[in-house]
Amino acid sequence: MSNQVVRGDLSSSSIIRDIFQMHMNDVVTIFDLTYGNGTFWNDLDIPMFDPSLDFRNTGLASRSYDCVVFDPPFTANGPSSNSHNARYGADRSQNGSPQNIHEVRALLASGLIEAMRISSKFVLLKTQDVIESGKLHSSTGLAFTLFKEFDFRVMDYGLCGLRCST
């Protein structure tokens, strides 16, 4: 795993740019399974994406893209008075949104398996662990298990720390 530290601008697009610079210089083709509003790509060329495809079963050829990016919902929240949950696919009232943590984990697993199937080199996964009903649900643990099961080596993973006031 990398011991490099990324500092400065912590926007999604700058972090994605830095990840590509550190690990994926030879990537030519990118497919984003969960493109959304495209905020990952403000600092890079826009990858291939097709919003009509189901990220769990795209129908794309195996190993057809150098890198596949996957940013699934990480939690299932109730309806929200703000647009945050809706924007990130976590508002239970949205059609197709996960209704509970078990559905969240099923989406993560099936989407990650599809990402690994259509990737020829790299899978870039953005996820996080969550606490629901007082219990920690390790999305990163599930991802590590699946990467190992499908013969992918985890090159790096990110942790973001916030300085506590002193």
Backbone as a printed PyTorch tensor [residue, N CA C, xyz], in Angstrom:
tensor([[[  0.8320,  -1.1800,   0.0000],
         [  0.0000,   0.0000,   0.0000],
         [  0.8750,   1.2430,   0.0000]],

        [[  0.3210,   2.3010,  -0.4790],
         [  1.0610,   3.5460,  -0.6100],
         [  1.2450,   4.2140,   0.7430]],

        [[  2.3820,   4.8800,   0.8830],
         [  2.5920,   5.6740,   2.0850],
         [  2.5740,   7.1590,   1.7490]],

        [[  2.0480,   7.5060,   0.5750],
         [  1.9670,   8.8940,   0.1550],
         [  0.7910,   9.5710,   0.8360]],

        [[  0.9470,  10.8530,   1.0770],
         [ -0.1020,  11.6370,   1.7060],
         [ -0.5650,  12.6950,   0.7190]],

        [[ -1.8510,  12.8120,   0.5600],
         [ -2.4280,  13.8450,  -0.2950],
         [ -2.8760,  14.9740,   0.6120]],

        [[ -2.4570,  16.1940,   0.2940],
         [ -2.8190,  17.3390,   1.1210],
         [ -3.3910,  18.4330,   0.2570]],

        [[ -3.9940,  19.3940,   0.9000],
         [ -4.5140,  20.5460,   0.1710],
         [ -5.9830,  20.3780,  -0.1210]],

        [[ -6.3580,  20.6380,  -1.3640],
         [ -7.7450,  20.5800,  -1.7830],
         [ -8.2800,  19.1630,  -1.5740]],

        [[ -9.3250,  19.0140,  -0.7880],
         [ -9.8930,  17.6950,  -0.5290],
         [-11.2330,  17.4960,  -1.2370]],

        [[-11.4130,  18.1250,  -2.3770],
         [-12.6290,  17.8770,  -3.1480],
         [-12.5410,  16.4830,  -3.7550]],

        [[-13.6910,  15.8990,  -4.0630],
         [-13.7060,  14.5680,  -4.6750],
         [-12.8550,  14.5340,  -5.9310]],

        [[-12.9830,  15.5470,  -6.7680],
         [-12.2530,  15.5270,  -8.0400],
         [-10.7460,  15.6220,  -7.8390]],

        [[-10.2730,  16.4020,  -6.8710],
         [ -8.8230,  16.4980,  -6.6560],
         [ -8.2790,  15.2000,  -6.0650]],

        [[ -9.0480,  14.5510,  -5.2050],
         [ -8.6120,  13.2750,  -4.6310],
         [ -8.5500,  12.2060,  -5.7230]],

        [[ -9.5550,  12.1470,  -6.5840],
         [ -9.5550,  11.1870,  -7.6880],
         [ -8.3660,  11.4580,  -8.6060]],

        [[ -8.1160,  12.7170,  -8.9270],
         [ -6.9600,  13.0830,  -9.7640],
         [ -5.6710,  12.5820,  -9.1250]],

        [[ -5.5000,  12.8120,  -7.8140],
         [ -4.2810,  12.3850,  -7.1310],
         [ -4.1410,  10.8630,  -7.1220]],

        [[ -5.2370,  10.1590,  -6.9490],
         [ -5.2000,   8.6920,  -6.9740],
         [ -4.7300,   8.2060,  -8.3400]],

        [[ -5.2760,   8.7880,  -9.4020],
         [ -4.8480,   8.3880, -10.7430],
         [ -3.3720,   8.6980, -10.9590]],

        [[ -2.8970,   9.8450, -10.4920],
         [ -1.4900,  10.1960, -10.6570],
         [ -0.5690,   9.2540,  -9.8800]],

        [[ -0.9960,   8.8300,  -8.6840],
         [ -0.1590,   7.9640,  -7.8570],
         [ -0.1410,   6.5190,  -8.3430]],

        [[ -1.2810,   6.0120,  -8.8180],
         [ -1.4030,   4.5730,  -9.0470],
         [ -1.7590,   4.1540, -10.4650]],

        [[ -2.3280,   5.0330, -11.2530],
         [ -2.9470,   4.5820, -12.5010],
         [ -2.5040,   5.3920, -13.7130]],

        [[ -1.2130,   5.6370, -13.8300],
         [ -0.7030,   6.4290, -14.9480],
         [ -0.9510,   5.7870, -16.3010]],

        [[ -1.0550,   4.4680, -16.3610],
         [ -1.2160,   3.7860, -17.6390],
         [ -2.6730,   3.5340, -18.0320]],

        [[ -3.5970,   4.0910, -17.2640],
         [ -5.0150,   3.9160, -17.5700],
         [ -5.3930,   4.7550, -18.7940]],

        [[ -6.0350,   4.1040, -19.7630],
         [ -6.5060,   4.7880, -20.9610],
         [ -8.0290,   4.8790, -20.9480]],

        [[ -8.6810,   3.7740, -20.6030],
         [-10.1450,   3.7450, -20.6260],
         [-10.6990,   3.6220, -19.2150]],

        [[-11.7130,   4.4240, -18.9220],
         [-12.3440,   4.4610, -17.5960],
         [-13.8530,   4.3420, -17.8020]],

        [[-14.4830,   3.5100, -16.9770],
         [-15.9400,   3.4540, -16.9650],
         [-16.4000,   3.7220, -15.5470]],

        [[-17.2900,   4.6820, -15.3720],
         [-17.8260,   5.0280, -14.0560],
         [-19.2170,   4.4150, -13.9450]],

        [[-19.3410,   3.4090, -13.0890],
         [-20.6220,   2.7170, -12.9120],
         [-21.6790,   3.5900, -12.2540]],

        [[-21.2620,   4.5720, -11.4820],
         [-22.1840,   5.4060, -10.7060],
         [-21.8290,   6.8720, -10.8980]],

        [[-21.8830,   7.3460, -12.1130],
         [-21.4210,   8.6740, -12.5040],
         [-22.1220,   9.8000, -11.7440]],

        [[-23.4070,   9.6900, -11.5250],
         [-24.1520,  10.7120, -10.7870],
         [-24.0520,  12.0780, -11.4350]],

        [[-23.6010,  13.0660, -10.6720],
         [-23.4310,  14.4290, -11.1820],
         [-22.0510,  14.6760, -11.7870]],

        [[-21.1790,  13.6770, -11.7700],
         [-19.8660,  13.8080, -12.3910],
         [-18.8510,  14.6040, -11.6020]],

        [[-19.0710,  14.7780, -10.2940],
         [-18.1670,  15.6220,  -9.5160],
         [-16.7770,  15.0130,  -9.3330]],

        [[-16.6250,  13.7120,  -9.5230],
         [-15.2910,  13.1010,  -9.4740],
         [-14.4050,  13.6430, -10.5830]],

        [[-15.0030,  14.0760, -11.6640],
         [-14.2700,  14.2850, -12.9120],
         [-14.0160,  15.7500, -13.2460]],

        [[-14.1460,  16.6510, -12.2920],
         [-13.8790,  18.0670, -12.5550],
         [-12.4270,  18.3260, -12.9310]],

        [[-11.4920,  17.4990, -12.4510],
         [-10.0660,  17.7050, -12.7010],
         [ -9.4740,  16.6980, -13.6940]],

        [[-10.2950,  15.8530, -14.2970],
         [ -9.8220,  14.8310, -15.2300],
         [-10.7710,  14.7680, -16.4210]],

        [[-10.3160,  14.0550, -17.4480],
         [-11.2030,  13.8250, -18.5830],
         [-12.3980,  13.0090, -18.1210]],

        [[-13.5420,  13.3250, -18.6660],
         [-14.7660,  12.6120, -18.3020],
         [-14.6860,  11.1810, -18.8300]],

        [[-14.9430,  10.2030, -17.9770],
         [-14.8720,   8.8050, -18.4060],
         [-16.1350,   8.3940, -19.1570]],

        [[-16.1390,   7.1720, -19.6050],
         [-17.3360,   6.5930, -20.2000],
         [-18.3320,   6.2990, -19.0800]],

        [[-19.5920,   6.5230, -19.3570],
         [-20.6480,   6.1470, -18.4320],
         [-21.9360,   6.0500, -19.2200]],

        [[-22.8560,   5.2730, -18.7120],
         [-24.1570,   5.1130, -19.3440],
         [-25.1850,   5.0210, -18.2260]],

        [[-25.9120,   6.1140, -17.9630],
         [-26.8450,   6.1150, -16.8380],
         [-27.9970,   5.1220, -16.9910]],

        [[-28.1740,   4.5650, -18.1660],
         [-29.2680,   3.5980, -18.3460],
         [-28.8800,   2.1980, -17.8850]],

        [[-27.5900,   1.9710, -17.6380],
         [-27.1430,   0.6350, -17.2410],
         [-27.3440,   0.4140, -15.7410]],

        [[-27.6780,  -0.8130, -15.3900],
         [-27.7450,  -1.2320, -13.9970],
         [-26.3290,  -1.6030, -13.5740]],

        [[-25.7660,  -0.9040, -12.5890],
         [-24.3730,  -1.1480, -12.2160],
         [-24.1330,  -2.5570, -11.6970]],

        [[-25.1860,  -3.2810, -11.3690],
         [-25.0230,  -4.6550, -10.8850],
         [-24.9030,  -5.6590, -12.0260]],

        [[-25.3400,  -5.2750, -13.2220],
         [-25.3300,  -6.1730, -14.3730],
         [-25.3670,  -5.3190, -15.6400]],

        [[-24.1960,  -4.8390, -16.0620],
         [-24.1280,  -3.8710, -17.1590],
         [-24.3060,  -4.4820, -18.5370]],

        [[-23.9470,  -5.7450, -18.6870],
         [-23.9460,  -6.3520, -20.0130],
         [-22.7000,  -6.0010, -20.8120]],

        [[-21.7720,  -5.2380, -20.2260],
         [-20.5210,  -4.8950, -20.9020],
         [-19.6080,  -6.1220, -20.9360]],

        [[-18.7180,  -6.1480, -21.8980],
         [-17.7890,  -7.2660, -22.0360],
         [-16.8400,  -7.3300, -20.8440]],

        [[-16.4510,  -8.5310, -20.4600],
         [-15.4810,  -8.7180, -19.3900],
         [-14.1580,  -8.0630, -19.7680]],

        [[-13.5360,  -7.4440, -18.7800],
         [-12.2280,  -6.7920, -18.9310],
         [-12.2090,  -5.7780, -20.0770]],

        [[-13.2850,  -5.0350, -20.2260],
         [-13.3970,  -4.1040, -21.3530],
         [-12.8890,  -2.6950, -21.0560]],

        [[-12.5950,  -2.3710, -19.7970],
         [-12.0790,  -1.0480, -19.4300],
         [-10.8780,  -1.2100, -18.5100]],

        [[ -9.8780,  -0.3310, -18.6780],
         [ -8.7050,  -0.3820, -17.8030],
         [ -9.0950,  -0.1730, -16.3440]],

        [[ -9.9440,   0.8110, -16.1030],
         [-10.3450,   1.1530, -14.7400],
         [-11.8600,   1.3010, -14.6720]],

        [[-12.4350,   0.7400, -13.6460],
         [-13.8670,   0.9020, -13.3820],
         [-14.0070,   1.5780, -12.0250]],

        [[-14.8120,   2.6410, -12.0030],
         [-15.0340,   3.4230, -10.7910],
         [-16.4210,   3.0960, -10.2560]],

        [[-16.5090,   2.9030,  -8.9360],
         [-17.7720,   2.5220,  -8.3160],
         [-17.9300,   3.2700,  -6.9990]],

        [[-18.9940,   4.0510,  -6.8950],
         [-19.2970,   4.8570,  -5.7100],
         [-20.7500,   4.6040,  -5.3200]],

        [[-21.0250,   3.4560,  -4.6820],
         [-22.4140,   3.0940,  -4.3680],
         [-22.9350,   3.8280,  -3.1420]],

        [[-24.2640,   3.7770,  -2.9270],
         [-24.8030,   4.3010,  -1.6640],
         [-24.1530,   3.5570,  -0.4950]],

        [[-23.8610,   4.2650,   0.5870],
         [-23.2290,   3.6070,   1.7320],
         [-24.1510,   3.5060,   2.9260]],

        [[-25.3250,   4.0940,   2.8400],
         [-26.2700,   4.0420,   3.9470],
         [-27.6850,   4.1440,   3.3970]],

        [[-28.6500,   3.8240,   4.2260],
         [-30.0600,   3.9560,   3.8560],
         [-30.7400,   4.8230,   4.8990]],

        [[-30.9000,   6.0810,   4.5830],
         [-31.5500,   7.0100,   5.5010],
         [-33.0090,   7.1980,   5.1150]],

        [[-33.7830,   7.6710,   6.0460],
         [-35.1730,   8.0080,   5.7460],
         [-35.2500,   9.2540,   4.8960]],

        [[-36.4460,   9.6490,   4.5060],
         [-36.6060,  10.8780,   3.7180],
         [-35.9860,  12.0630,   4.4480]],

        [[-35.4540,  12.9750,   3.6800],
         [-34.7450,  14.1060,   4.2510],
         [-35.3790,  15.4150,   3.8130]],

        [[-35.2640,  16.4110,   4.6570],
         [-35.7750,  17.7260,   4.2930],
         [-34.7820,  18.4850,   3.4200]],

        [[-33.5500,  17.9840,   3.3430],
         [-32.5840,  18.6040,   2.4320],
         [-32.2510,  17.6360,   1.3050]],

        [[-31.5010,  18.0920,   0.3470],
         [-31.2360,  17.2730,  -0.8380],
         [-30.0290,  16.3550,  -0.6770]],

        [[-29.3370,  16.4040,   0.4580],
         [-28.1170,  15.6110,   0.6350],
         [-28.3690,  14.1190,   0.4400]],

        [[-29.3390,  13.5570,   1.1460],
         [-29.5990,  12.1260,   1.0360],
         [-30.0350,  11.7440,  -0.3750]],

        [[-30.8900,  12.5490,  -0.9780],
         [-31.3470,  12.2610,  -2.3400],
         [-30.1800,  12.3140,  -3.3190]],

        [[-29.3130,  13.2940,  -3.1700],
         [-28.1790,  13.4410,  -4.0790],
         [-27.2670,  12.2270,  -4.0390]],

        [[-27.1090,  11.6250,  -2.8680],
         [-26.1990,  10.4970,  -2.7190],
         [-26.9120,   9.1470,  -2.6550]],

        [[-28.1470,   9.0940,  -3.1090],
         [-28.8560,   7.8190,  -3.2160],
         [-29.1960,   7.1800,  -1.8940]],

        [[-29.3120,   7.9750,  -0.8370],
         [-29.5570,   7.4210,   0.4930],
         [-30.9320,   7.7770,   1.0400]],

        [[-31.7670,   8.3680,   0.2420],
         [-33.1200,   8.7270,   0.6630],
         [-34.0490,   7.5650,   0.3300]],

        [[-34.5790,   6.9110,   1.3510],
         [-35.3970,   5.7100,   1.1430],
         [-36.6190,   5.9410,   0.2690]],

        [[-37.0630,   7.1980,   0.1560],
         [-38.2580,   7.4640,  -0.6460],
         [-37.9560,   7.4940,  -2.1440]],

        [[-36.6710,   7.5040,  -2.5350],
         [-36.3170,   7.4850,  -3.9530],
         [-36.5200,   6.0860,  -4.5140]],

        [[-37.0450,   6.0100,  -5.7100],
         [-37.2460,   4.7270,  -6.3780],
         [-35.9150,   3.9960,  -6.5300]],

        [[-35.8400,   2.7730,  -6.0450],
         [-34.6360,   1.9600,  -6.1660],
         [-33.6080,   2.1620,  -5.0780]],

        [[-33.8240,   3.1190,  -4.1860],
         [-32.8550,   3.3420,  -3.1140],
         [-32.9310,   2.2130,  -2.0880]],

        [[-31.7810,   1.8950,  -1.4610],
         [-31.7930,   0.8390,  -0.4490],
         [-32.6670,   1.2240,   0.7390]],

        [[-33.3780,   0.2470,   1.2710],
         [-34.2990,   0.4730,   2.3790],
         [-33.6880,   0.1610,   3.7420]],

        [[-32.5730,  -0.5720,   3.7340],
         [-31.9230,  -0.9290,   4.9930],
         [-30.4600,  -1.2710,   4.7080]],

        [[-29.6980,  -1.4900,   5.7560],
         [-28.2650,  -1.7360,   5.6050],
         [-27.9970,  -3.0290,   4.8450]],

        [[-28.8650,  -4.0000,   4.9380],
         [-28.6620,  -5.2580,   4.2120],
         [-28.7570,  -5.0290,   2.7020]],

        [[-29.6800,  -4.1710,   2.2890],
         [-29.7790,  -3.8220,   0.8720],
         [-28.5840,  -2.9900,   0.4250]],

        [[-28.0890,  -2.1290,   1.2970],
         [-26.8820,  -1.3480,   0.9880],
         [-25.7160,  -2.2980,   0.7230]],

        [[-25.5330,  -3.2690,   1.6060],
         [-24.4260,  -4.2290,   1.4580],
         [-24.6070,  -5.1020,   0.2210]],

        [[-25.8310,  -5.4570,  -0.1020],
         [-26.0790,  -6.2440,  -1.3180],
         [-25.7340,  -5.4290,  -2.5660]],

        [[-26.0770,  -4.1360,  -2.5690],
         [-25.7170,  -3.2710,  -3.6980],
         [-24.1970,  -3.1450,  -3.8200]],

        [[-23.5220,  -2.9570,  -2.6970],
         [-22.0650,  -2.8690,  -2.7060],
         [-21.4540,  -4.1460,  -3.2830]],

        [[-21.8920,  -5.2920,  -2.7950],
         [-21.3170,  -6.5630,  -3.2410],
         [-21.5730,  -6.8120,  -4.7230]],

        [[-22.8250,  -6.6620,  -5.1560],
         [-23.1330,  -6.9730,  -6.5580],
         [-22.4870,  -5.9750,  -7.5070]],

        [[-22.4480,  -4.6940,  -7.1270],
         [-21.7990,  -3.6940,  -7.9670],
         [-20.2910,  -3.8720,  -8.0290]],

        [[-19.6760,  -4.1980,  -6.9010],
         [-18.2280,  -4.4060,  -6.8780],
         [-17.8430,  -5.6400,  -7.7030]],

        [[-18.6240,  -6.6890,  -7.6130],
         [-18.3640,  -7.8850,  -8.4230],
         [-18.4490,  -7.5400,  -9.9080]],

        [[-19.4370,  -6.7450, -10.3060],
         [-19.5610,  -6.3350, -11.7010],
         [-18.3860,  -5.4420, -12.1070]],

        [[-17.9680,  -4.5290, -11.2300],
         [-16.8190,  -3.6670, -11.5190],
         [-15.5650,  -4.5060, -11.7700]],

        [[-15.3420,  -5.5070, -10.9390],
         [-14.1670,  -6.3680, -11.1130],
         [-14.2610,  -7.1790, -12.4070]],

        [[-15.4540,  -7.5680, -12.7890],
         [-15.6430,  -8.3410, -14.0190],
         [-15.2890,  -7.5240, -15.2570]],

        [[-15.6860,  -6.2530, -15.3060],
         [-15.4680,  -5.4660, -16.5250],
         [-14.1440,  -4.6990, -16.5090]],

        [[-13.3900,  -4.7660, -15.4060],
         [-12.0990,  -4.0870, -15.3100],
         [-10.9750,  -4.9970, -15.7880]],

        [[-10.0680,  -4.4150, -16.5560],
         [ -8.8890,  -5.1830, -16.9670],
         [ -7.6800,  -4.9030, -16.0670]],

        [[ -7.7160,  -3.7930, -15.3010],
         [ -6.5630,  -3.4460, -14.4590],
         [ -6.9450,  -3.0100, -13.0490]],

        [[ -7.8040,  -2.0070, -12.9530],
         [ -8.0650,  -1.3680, -11.6680],
         [ -9.5640,  -1.2360, -11.4010]],

        [[ -9.9080,  -1.2930, -10.1210],
         [-11.2300,  -0.8850,  -9.6520],
         [-10.9920,   0.1760,  -8.5940]],

        [[-11.6600,   1.3010,  -8.7670],
         [-11.5910,   2.3790,  -7.7830],
         [-12.9360,   2.4280,  -7.0770]],

        [[-12.9470,   2.0790,  -5.7990],
         [-14.1680,   2.0110,  -5.0000],
         [-14.1500,   3.1150,  -3.9540]],

        [[-15.2610,   3.8340,  -3.8490],
         [-15.4240,   4.8210,  -2.7740],
         [-16.5590,   4.3170,  -1.8820]],

        [[-16.2450,   4.0260,  -0.6440],
         [-17.2580,   3.5670,   0.3090],
         [-16.8250,   3.9790,   1.7110]],

        [[-17.6780,   3.7230,   2.6540],
         [-17.3240,   3.9860,   4.0500],
         [-18.1450,   3.0890,   4.9550]],

        [[-17.5980,   2.8390,   6.1310],
         [-18.3080,   2.0690,   7.1430],
         [-19.3880,   2.9540,   7.7590]],

        [[-20.4670,   2.3270,   8.2110],
         [-21.5580,   3.0870,   8.8170],
         [-22.0350,   2.4000,  10.0830]],

        [[-22.6680,   3.1830,  10.9310],
         [-23.3360,   2.6430,  12.1130],
         [-24.8270,   2.7880,  11.8760]],

        [[-25.5270,   1.6770,  11.9710],
         [-26.9820,   1.6930,  11.8510],
         [-27.5520,   0.8860,  13.0010]],

        [[-28.5310,   1.4430,  13.6790],
         [-29.1550,   0.8060,  14.8410],
         [-28.1140,   0.3950,  15.8790]],

        [[-27.1020,   1.2370,  16.0680],
         [-26.0960,   0.9930,  17.0810],
         [-25.0620,  -0.0550,  16.7270]],

        [[-25.0610,  -0.5420,  15.4760],
         [-24.1220,  -1.5840,  15.0730],
         [-23.2610,  -1.0950,  13.9160]],

        [[-21.9430,  -1.3510,  14.0230],
         [-21.0160,  -0.9920,  12.9510],
         [-21.1500,  -1.9860,  11.8080]],

        [[-21.3170,  -1.4660,  10.6130],
         [-21.3760,  -2.2870,   9.3950],
         [-20.1720,  -1.9150,   8.5390]],

        [[-19.2570,  -2.8560,   8.3690],
         [-17.9870,  -2.5910,   7.7040],
         [-18.0810,  -2.8230,   6.2000]],

        [[-18.3500,  -1.7570,   5.4740],
         [-18.3410,  -1.8350,   4.0110],
         [-16.9200,  -2.0650,   3.5120]],

        [[-15.9380,  -1.4710,   4.1840],
         [-14.5570,  -1.6770,   3.7560],
         [-14.1400,  -3.1310,   3.9690]],

        [[-14.5870,  -3.7420,   5.0560],
         [-14.2870,  -5.1570,   5.2910],
         [-14.8810,  -6.0450,   4.2110]],

        [[-16.1340,  -5.7670,   3.8240],
         [-16.7740,  -6.5090,   2.7480],
         [-15.9950,  -6.3260,   1.4460]],

        [[-15.5820,  -5.0970,   1.1630],
         [-14.8250,  -4.8240,  -0.0660],
         [-13.4850,  -5.5750,  -0.0610]],

        [[-12.7620,  -5.5330,   1.0580],
         [-11.4840,  -6.2560,   1.1360],
         [-11.6970,  -7.7430,   0.8750]],

        [[-12.7350,  -8.3190,   1.4620],
         [-13.0310,  -9.7400,   1.2600],
         [-13.3080, -10.0400,  -0.2010]],

        [[-14.1330,  -9.2180,  -0.8510],
         [-14.4670,  -9.4510,  -2.2570],
         [-13.2580,  -9.2540,  -3.1620]],

        [[-12.4570,  -8.2230,  -2.9150],
         [-11.2530,  -8.0240,  -3.7270],
         [-10.3650,  -9.2720,  -3.6580]],

        [[-10.1640,  -9.7910,  -2.4610],
         [ -9.3220, -10.9850,  -2.3010],
         [ -9.9420, -12.1880,  -3.0100]],

        [[-11.2450, -12.3660,  -2.8400],
         [-11.9400, -13.5090,  -3.4420],
         [-11.8400, -13.5000,  -4.9650]],

        [[-11.8240, -12.3190,  -5.5660],
         [-11.7870, -12.2060,  -7.0250],
         [-10.3840, -11.8770,  -7.5360]],

        [[ -9.3730, -12.1370,  -6.7140],
         [ -7.9710, -12.0410,  -7.1050],
         [ -7.5450, -10.6230,  -7.4660]],

        [[ -8.0450,  -9.6510,  -6.7210],
         [ -7.5890,  -8.2710,  -6.8330],
         [ -6.7530,  -7.9660,  -5.5940]],

        [[ -5.6770,  -7.2380,  -5.7730],
         [ -4.8300,  -6.8180,  -4.6600],
         [ -5.1890,  -5.3780,  -4.3010]],

        [[ -5.4460,  -5.1150,  -3.0350],
         [ -5.7410,  -3.7560,  -2.6020],
         [ -4.4230,  -2.9850,  -2.6000]],

        [[ -4.3570,  -1.9500,  -3.4530],
         [ -3.1350,  -1.1500,  -3.5760],
         [ -3.0730,  -0.0610,  -2.5260]],

        [[ -4.2260,   0.4600,  -2.1830],
         [ -4.2560,   1.6070,  -1.2860],
         [ -5.6910,   1.7530,  -0.7860]],

        [[ -5.8440,   2.4120,   0.3030],
         [ -7.1680,   2.8340,   0.7310],
         [ -6.9920,   4.1200,   1.5150]],

        [[ -8.0260,   4.9210,   1.4990],
         [ -7.8980,   6.2440,   2.0750],
         [ -8.5370,   6.3690,   3.4340]],

        [[ -7.8800,   7.1040,   4.2560],
         [ -8.4420,   7.5170,   5.5290],
         [ -8.3430,   9.0230,   5.5840]],

        [[ -9.3670,   9.6400,   6.0660],
         [ -9.3610,  11.0940,   6.1600],
         [ -9.5080,  11.4510,   7.6310]],

        [[ -8.5720,  12.1950,   8.1580],
         [ -8.6070,  12.5940,   9.5570],
         [ -8.9500,  14.0610,   9.7130]],

        [[ -9.7210,  14.3570,  10.7050],
         [-10.0770,  15.7470,  11.0180],
         [ -9.3990,  16.1000,  12.3320]],

        [[ -8.6490,  17.1890,  12.3250],
         [ -7.9240,  17.6020,  13.5330],
         [ -8.9330,  17.9550,  14.6260]],

        [[ -8.7480,  17.3780,  15.7920],
         [ -9.5870,  17.6900,  16.9430],
         [ -9.1040,  19.0110,  17.5510]],

        [[-10.0220,  19.8000,  18.0550],
         [ -9.6140,  21.0510,  18.6920],
         [ -8.8560,  20.7320,  19.9730]],

        [[ -7.8710,  21.5710,  20.2620],
         [ -7.0550,  21.3280,  21.4650],
         [ -7.2470,  22.4350,  22.4680]]])
